[in-house]
Amino acid sequence: MTLHSLDDDIAFDSVYPAEVRRISRRFWTPVAVATRAAHLFASAGATHVLDVGAGVGKFVLVASAVAPDIRFVGIEHRRHLVDVASRARERLGRDNARFKAADVTRMAWTAFDGFYLFNPFAENLYEGGDCIDQRVELSKRRLERDAARVERALRRAPGGTSVVTYHGATARIPGCYEVETSERAGTDWLRLWIRRCEVDDGSLFVEEAAGVVGRSKARPTTWRDGRRYRPSRASSTLAARCATPLRAATNRGDSRSPSKIGHRSSHAMSMSPSRSAASMASSDSSLRPA
């Protein structure tokens, strides 16, 4: 398959078997979003990017073609999906793409300077028929556990580490990161985060449907109107912040529930808001570090 095919999701998905193509729009990163994310990683100077929960490897395979100087590694806990991804990699000839079957939250992340998170743990909250399959543990307990591990891994990452999120990270983003880019892409927001501060004070960012928010007992703050967010220390337990995923906007005029046909349900780890989403709905494009 030649590179020009990357402009079309249907054409790209032809590399996969029919059962994968049927659920592609729900679970895998769209070609246009993966292309833009690859450019964001390149602009941040990333050299070795980890796709957290790679599925059949669509993001890795697209991004590795767009940014051939970056090594992309996809980790997925379903071995049969890794087999599909590996066969697609061989067919496409992506030398800078690799896949491995493992629990990504239990492995060391120190070899990577970039991380891609497409709401990777939201499937834990899906009804049985909306999941890819029942071959792995899926539960609210696992979502809490895996999200907490991701937060710890991001805290331990060195300065300059880049993180790209699409439909949120499921986990929260440590306050030592700053939003470099926040833009509409596909059916949600695509954001580039960079670790700018070496000191980690324990504060956190939360990606919600209408913006990036920080929470504390004292006062909530947010990136709005070009003013810099001052993160504040999280106050409640992770379990208390688990909620039913908010719906994402559909594309292509599809009227079915986005949680079933969209790109995973958005922002599964959203905190209970002290402000309504509507009050934060001024353009997310205003999120810029000062």
Buried (B, 14 or more C-beta within 10 A) or exposed (E): BEEEBBEEBEBBBEBBEEEBBEBBBBBBBBBBBBBBBBBBBBEBEBEBBBBBBBBBBBBBBBBBBBBBEBBBBBBBBBEEBBBBBBBBBEEBEBEBBBBBBEBBBEBEBEEBBBBBBBBBBBBBBBEEEBBBEEEBEBEEEBBBBBBBBBBEBBBEBEEEBBBBBBBBBBBBBBBBBBBBBBEEBBBBBBBBBBBEBEEBEEBBBBBBBBBBBBBBEEEBBBBBEEEEBEBBBBEEEBEEBBBEBBBBEBBEEEEEEBBEBBBBBBBBBBBEBEBEBEEBEEEBEBBBBE
